[in-house]
Amino acid sequence: MAKNRDAETKVINLISSGTEIIGDMTATGDVRIDGTLEGNLHTKGKIVIGETGKTKGEVKCKNADISGKIEGKIIVSELISLKPTSMISGEIATNKLAIEPGARFTGNCNMTDAEPKPAGESKIFTDKSEKQK
């Protein structure tokens, strides 16, 4: 039986309150964290960090809704929304950012049109003709 790739990305992975994971996590679907994750989290889908959710490490995803705590780098290719109870300490790299009143963010934010590039690969000066402008 053939697998439907669209169905795979609709799967929601849940780390419930009271659960603690130490280690890296990779997923193709959406992820919701109400517990604790200490490690890197990479997914092609959406990440939701609930009010009781905590992560420490690099988070990379398509979209994110943050109500809990994140310590580390967050790379979001589309939209990250910081809810009133969110506490972010680290670096955000995203295309679009929404911050609701009450959200706390300490760190740096880099907004780009696409997924952020590694340090030293700025899109502002990509060729000689742009440098001369």
C-alpha positions in Angstrom: 0.0 0.0 0.0 1.4 3.4 -1.0 1.9 6.1 1.6 0.3 9.5 1.1 3.0 12.2 1.7 0.3 14.8 2.5 -1.2 12.6 5.2 2.3 12.2 6.8 2.7 16.0 7.2 -0.8 16.2 8.9 0.4 14.1 11.9 0.6 15.9 15.2 3.4 14.8 17.6 2.6 15.6 21.2 5.0 15.9 24.2 2.5 16.2 27.0 2.9 18.1 30.3 5.1 16.1 32.7 7.1 14.5 29.9 10.8 15.4 29.6 12.9 14.5 26.6 16.6 14.9 26.4 17.9 14.6 22.9 17.3 15.7 19.3 13.9 15.3 17.7 13.1 15.3 13.9 9.6 15.2 12.5 7.8 15.6 9.2 4.4 16.7 10.7 3.3 19.2 13.4 4.7 19.1 16.9 3.1 20.3 20.1 5.1 20.6 23.3 3.5 20.9 26.7 6.3 19.2 28.5 10.1 19.7 28.3 12.5 19.1 25.4 16.2 19.6 25.9 17.8 19.2 22.4 17.3 20.3 18.8 13.8 20.1 17.2 13.5 20.1 13.4 10.2 19.6 11.5 8.7 20.5 8.2 5.5 21.4 9.9 4.2 23.7 12.6 5.5 23.8 16.2 3.3 24.8 19.1 4.8 25.4 22.5 2.0 25.4 25.0 2.0 27.5 28.2 3.7 24.7 30.2 6.1 23.8 27.3 9.8 24.4 27.6 12.6 23.9 25.0 16.3 24.4 25.1 18.2 24.1 21.9 17.7 24.9 18.2 14.1 24.9 16.9 13.6 24.8 13.1 10.1 24.7 11.5 7.7 26.2 8.9 5.4 28.0 11.4 5.4 28.4 15.2 3.0 29.5 17.9 4.8 30.0 21.2 3.1 30.3 24.5 5.8 28.7 26.7 9.5 29.1 27.1 12.3 28.7 24.5 16.0 29.1 25.2 18.1 28.9 22.0 17.9 29.6 18.3 14.5 29.6 16.5 14.5 29.3 12.7 11.0 29.7 11.2 10.6 29.8 7.4 7.2 31.5 7.4 5.5 32.9 10.6 6.3 32.8 14.3 3.7 34.1 16.7 4.7 35.0 20.3 1.7 34.7 22.6 1.3 36.8 25.8 2.7 34.0 28.1 5.8 33.3 25.9 9.3 33.8 27.1 12.1 33.7 24.5 15.8 33.9 25.2 18.0 33.6 22.2 17.9 34.3 18.5 14.9 34.3 16.1 15.4 34.0 12.3 12.1 34.2 10.4 10.2 35.6 7.5 7.3 37.1 9.6 7.0 37.9 13.3 3.9 38.5 15.4 4.3 39.6 19.0 1.3 39.9 21.3 1.4 42.2 24.3 2.9 40.5 27.3 5.3 38.3 25.3 8.9 38.5 26.5 11.8 38.3 24.0 15.5 38.7 24.9 17.9 38.3 22.1 18.3 39.0 18.4 15.8 38.8 15.5 16.7 38.5 11.8 13.8 38.8 9.4 14.4 37.6 5.8 12.3 36.6 2.8 13.4 33.0 2.9 15.0 30.5 5.3 18.0 32.2 6.9 21.4 31.5 5.5 24.5 30.7 7.6 26.7 33.5 8.9 28.7 35.2 6.2 26.2 34.6 3.4 24.3 37.8 3.5 21.6 38.2 0.8 22.1 42.0 0.8 25.4 41.9 -1.1 25.3 38.7 -3.2 27.1 40.0 -6.3 29.4 42.9 -7.3 26.6 44.9 -9.0 24.6 45.1 -5.8 27.7 46.2 -3.8 28.2 49.2 -6.1 24.7 50.5 -5.5 
